[in-house]
């Protein structure tokens, strides 16, 4: 009788043991389904991230493009590390760059030669990062101020050291303190459909003056303009619109 009772007790679990097995099974199920739910959450987050990135790239390509300032050539207007928001619609519907505009342009063929082809994947990744303002712009992209437009007679410098456009002295309050308008004398007539551009920090800027003797004579074709620099988006301390400037010089010559 004792042996039978002992076997009967071994064949049935105690209430505490049953409850423990139930909790263990529930924990395993929760872990399993929780992991699956977590995977779904991560997948949704990944898809959302891709959609947001594609949306930002579309906006960057057609509406507003961030542009990281890599050099001192536009000081004090723009500082190294500033992230511009470039208005790509500014010249899309018949408008053209005006004297005083700060523009971003592709300098291929005017400021630089056609670059050698690199790694397509690397170029694509860098291009996407640049378009989002996360990397320095392409070596062929520049930001400068328009000093002369098609038909202008631009001269440096008059007796008081000022640039004259169509015979009218240019007031340039945006110049870097202590800089002269130009240490390089020049006189050019800007061909129609092109721009004469210069940096605000004239002593630190390689601009139209540096390409006078090259094909194109330092002129930037209007169709190479990517957009007008209208705002500083970052850092927050410099957030705001670029100060407007009056059109420099007189009417077209």
LINQUIJO-V300158 format. One record per pair of residues at least 4 apart in sequence whose ideal C-beta (glycine too) atoms are under 7 Angstrom apart, sorted by the first residue. I is the first residue (numbers start at 0). J is the second residue. D is the distance in whole Angstrom. If there is no record, write none. Layout:
i=[I:I]
j=[J:J]
d=[D:D]
This chain:
i=[0:1:2:3:4:5:6:7:12:12:14:15:16:17:18:19:20:21:22:23:24:25:26:27:28:29:30:31:32:33:34:35:36:37:38:39:40:41:42:43:44:45:46:47:48:49:50:51:52:53:54:55:55:56:56:56:57:58:58:59:59:59:59:59:60:61:62:62:63:63:63:63:64:64:64:64:65:65:65:65:65:65:66:66:66:66:66:66:66:67:67:67:67:67:68:68:68:68:68:68:68:68:69:69:69:70:71:71:71:72:72:72:72:73:73:73:73:73:74:74:74:74:75:76:76:76:76:77:77:77:81:81:82:82:82:83:83:84:84:84:85:85:85:85:85:86:86:86:87:87:87:89:89:89:90:90:90:90:90:95:96:96:96:96:96:96:96:97:97:97:98:98:98:98:98:98:98:98:99:99:99:99:99:99:100:100:101:101:101:101:101:102:102:102:102:102:103:103:103:103:103:104:104:104:104:104:105:105:105:105:106:106:106:106:107:107:107:108:109:109:109:109:109:109:109:110:110:111:111:114:114:117:117:118:119:120:121:122:123:124:125:125:126:127:128:128:129:129:129:129:136:142:143:143:143:143:144:144:144:145:145:146:146:146:146:146:146:147:147:147:147:147:147:148:148:149:149:149:149:149:150:150:150:150:151:151:151:151:151:151:152:152:152:153:153:153:153:153:154:154:154:155:155:155:155:155:156:156:156:156:156:156:157:157:157:160:160:161:161:161:162:162:162:163:163:163:164:164:164:164:165:165:165:165:165:166:167:167:169:169:171:173:173:174:174:174:174:175:175:175:178:178:178:179:180:181:181:183:185:185:187:189:189:189:189:190:192:192:193:193:193:193:194:194:194:195:195:196:196:196:197:197:197:197:197:198:198:198:200:205:207:207:208:209:210:210:210:211:211:219:228:229:229:230:230:230:231:231:231:231:232]
j=[4:5:6:7:8:9:10:11:16:17:18:19:20:21:22:23:24:25:26:27:28:29:30:31:32:33:34:35:36:37:38:39:40:41:42:43:44:45:46:47:48:49:50:51:52:53:54:55:56:57:58:59:131:60:127:130:61:62:63:63:64:65:130:131:130:87:87:88:84:85:86:87:85:87:130:226:82:83:84:131:132:232:82:83:85:103:132:136:142:82:132:134:135:136:73:77:78:79:80:81:83:142:79:135:136:79:79:200:203:198:200:203:204:77:142:198:199:200:78:175:199:200:175:101:173:199:241:81:83:142:231:237:132:232:233:228:231:229:230:232:103:225:226:227:228:226:227:229:91:225:226:94:226:227:94:95:96:224:227:221:100:102:145:148:194:221:224:145:148:246:145:146:147:148:164:246:247:248:144:145:244:245:246:247:145:227:142:144:227:228:241:143:145:224:227:228:140:142:225:226:228:141:219:223:224:225:139:140:223:225:110:111:139:141:111:113:139:215:210:215:217:218:219:220:223:141:210:138:139:138:139:121:122:122:123:124:125:126:127:128:129:134:130:131:133:134:134:135:136:137:140:228:196:197:198:206:196:197:199:194:196:153:162:195:196:197:247:151:153:164:189:194:195:189:194:189:190:191:192:193:189:191:251:252:164:165:189:248:251:252:165:188:252:162:164:187:189:195:162:163:186:162:180:181:184:185:160:161:162:180:181:184:161:163:168:179:180:168:169:180:169:180:181:167:168:169:169:247:248:249:248:249:250:251:252:249:248:249:247:248:180:199:244:178:180:199:201:199:200:201:200:201:202:201:201:201:208:208:208:211:195:193:194:195:218:218:220:221:218:219:220:221:218:219:221:207:218:206:207:219:201:204:206:207:208:203:204:206:204:209:217:218:217:217:215:216:217:216:217:223:241:240:241:239:240:241:237:238:239:241:238]
d=[6:6:6:6:6:7:6:7:4:5:6:6:7:6:6:6:6:6:6:7:6:6:6:6:6:6:6:7:6:6:6:7:6:6:6:6:6:6:6:6:6:7:6:6:6:6:6:6:6:6:6:6:6:6:6:6:6:5:6:7:4:7:4:6:7:6:6:6:5:7:6:6:5:6:6:7:5:7:6:6:3:6:7:4:5:6:7:6:7:6:6:7:6:6:7:5:7:6:6:4:7:7:7:5:7:7:6:6:5:4:6:5:4:4:6:5:5:6:6:5:6:4:6:7:5:5:7:5:7:7:5:6:5:5:4:5:6:6:4:5:5:6:4:7:6:5:5:4:7:7:4:6:6:4:5:6:6:6:7:6:5:6:5:7:6:7:6:7:7:6:6:7:7:6:7:5:4:6:7:7:4:6:5:6:5:5:7:5:7:4:6:7:6:5:6:7:6:5:5:6:6:6:5:5:5:6:6:6:5:6:3:5:5:5:6:6:5:6:7:5:7:6:5:7:7:6:6:7:5:6:6:6:5:6:6:6:6:6:6:6:6:6:6:7:4:4:5:7:5:6:4:6:4:6:6:5:6:6:6:5:6:6:7:5:6:5:6:4:4:6:4:7:4:6:6:6:6:4:6:6:6:6:4:6:5:6:5:7:6:6:5:5:4:7:5:5:6:5:7:5:5:5:6:4:6:5:5:6:6:6:6:7:5:5:6:6:6:4:6:6:5:5:7:6:5:7:6:6:2:7:5:4:6:7:5:6:5:4:4:6:6:5:6:5:7:6:7:6:4:7:6:5:5:7:7:6:6:5:6:6:7:6:7:5:6:6:6:5:4:6:6:7:7:5:6:5:6:6:5:6:7:6:5:6:7:7:3:5:6:5:4:7:7:7:7:7:4:6:5:6:6:6:6:7:5:7:5:6:6:7:7]
